[in-house]
């Protein structure tokens, strides 16, 4: 009933969102974006960014904003609790998905994890991390 994707190039949100709406117009497409000044590698706040040509604001039904620390904390939690080594954009996707799911009485929430955490091992995302 709900599909969420982060805004970077916006290709995943736009392409998947268009197709899902063709198949079922009742599916809610939700864009995940960071605040204007953030530290979430790979994500864009479209209000202040160079907007990719593929971006189409008509595809999504609403936006959910995720703060940098929430994205980092959720990425670390996914690693600690589930053994998934993910990057901060995945943390943002999961944090937004949890927020949406908490607001539902029933439904299905689907998101995409756009990267892994291995390329961020020397960044603040993982500094001081322990199990």
C-alpha positions as CSV (number, residue, x, y, z in Angstrom):
1,X,0.0,0.0,0.0
2,X,3.0,2.3,0.5
3,X,6.3,2.6,-1.5
4,X,9.1,4.7,-0.2
5,X,12.4,5.7,-1.9
6,X,15.1,8.2,-1.2
7,X,15.8,11.2,-3.4
8,X,19.3,11.1,-4.9
9,X,19.1,11.0,-8.6
10,X,15.4,10.2,-8.0
11,X,15.4,7.4,-10.6
12,X,14.2,4.7,-8.3
13,X,11.4,6.8,-6.9
14,X,10.3,8.1,-10.3
15,X,10.6,4.9,-12.3
16,X,9.2,2.5,-9.7
17,X,6.5,5.0,-8.6
18,X,5.2,5.5,-12.1
19,X,4.9,1.7,-12.8
20,X,3.3,1.0,-9.4
21,X,0.7,3.8,-10.0
22,X,0.0,2.2,-13.4
23,X,-0.7,-1.1,-11.7
24,X,-2.5,0.2,-8.7
25,X,-3.3,4.0,-8.4
26,X,-4.1,3.5,-4.7
27,X,-0.5,2.8,-3.8
28,X,1.0,5.8,-2.0
29,X,4.4,6.8,-3.3
30,X,6.5,8.6,-0.7
31,X,9.7,10.5,-1.3
32,X,12.4,10.5,1.4
33,X,14.6,13.5,1.6
34,X,17.0,15.0,4.0
35,X,16.7,18.6,5.5
36,X,18.4,21.4,3.6
37,X,21.7,21.1,5.4
38,X,22.5,17.5,6.0
39,X,25.2,14.8,6.1
40,X,23.5,11.9,4.4
41,X,25.8,10.9,1.5
42,X,23.9,10.4,-1.8
43,X,20.7,12.1,-0.9
44,X,19.4,15.5,-2.1
45,X,17.0,18.0,-0.8
46,X,15.4,19.0,-4.1
47,X,14.5,22.5,-2.8
48,X,18.2,23.5,-2.8
49,X,19.9,21.0,-5.1
50,X,20.6,20.9,-8.8
51,X,17.5,18.9,-9.9
52,X,18.2,15.8,-12.1
53,X,16.4,15.8,-15.4
54,X,14.6,12.6,-14.5
55,X,13.0,14.1,-11.3
56,X,9.2,14.4,-11.5
57,X,7.4,15.8,-8.5
58,X,4.1,14.6,-9.9
59,X,5.0,11.0,-9.2
60,X,5.1,11.1,-5.4
61,X,2.1,11.7,-3.1
62,X,4.0,13.1,-0.1
63,X,7.5,13.6,1.3
64,X,9.0,12.4,4.6
65,X,12.1,14.2,5.8
66,X,14.8,12.3,7.8
67,X,17.4,14.0,9.9
68,X,21.0,13.0,9.5
69,X,21.3,11.6,13.0
70,X,18.2,9.5,12.6
71,X,19.6,8.1,9.4
72,X,22.9,7.3,11.0
73,X,21.3,5.8,14.2
74,X,19.0,3.6,12.1
75,X,21.9,2.4,9.9
76,X,23.8,1.4,13.0
77,X,20.8,-0.3,14.4
78,X,20.3,-2.3,11.2
79,X,23.9,-3.5,11.5
80,X,23.8,-4.2,15.2
81,X,20.4,-5.9,15.4
82,X,20.1,-7.5,11.9
83,X,23.6,-7.9,10.7
84,X,23.0,-5.7,7.7
85,X,26.0,-3.5,6.8
86,X,24.2,-0.5,5.2
87,X,25.0,3.1,4.4
88,X,23.3,6.2,5.8
89,X,20.9,6.4,2.9
90,X,19.6,3.0,3.8
91,X,19.3,4.3,7.4
92,X,17.2,7.2,6.1
93,X,15.0,4.8,4.0
94,X,14.4,2.6,7.1
95,X,13.8,5.5,9.5
96,X,11.2,6.9,7.1
97,X,9.6,3.5,6.6
98,X,9.2,3.0,10.4
99,X,7.7,6.5,10.7
100,X,5.1,5.7,8.0
101,X,4.3,2.2,9.3
102,X,3.7,3.6,12.8
103,X,1.0,5.9,11.3
104,X,-0.9,3.0,9.7
105,X,-3.7,0.8,11.1
106,X,-2.9,-1.7,8.4
107,X,-1.0,-1.9,5.1
108,X,2.3,-2.9,3.6
109,X,5.4,-0.6,3.6
110,X,8.1,-1.3,1.0
111,X,11.4,0.6,0.6
112,X,14.7,0.1,-1.2
113,X,18.1,0.1,0.4
114,X,20.2,2.0,-2.1
115,X,23.8,1.2,-0.9
116,X,26.0,-0.8,1.4
117,X,27.9,0.4,4.4
118,X,31.4,-0.9,3.4
119,X,32.4,2.3,1.6
120,X,31.6,4.4,4.7
121,X,33.8,2.4,7.2
122,X,36.2,5.4,7.6
123,X,33.5,8.0,7.9
124,X,31.6,9.4,10.9
125,X,28.8,6.8,10.3
126,X,30.9,4.1,11.8
127,X,33.4,6.0,14.0
128,X,33.0,4.7,17.5
129,X,30.6,1.9,16.5
130,X,30.7,-1.2,18.5
131,X,28.3,-4.1,18.9
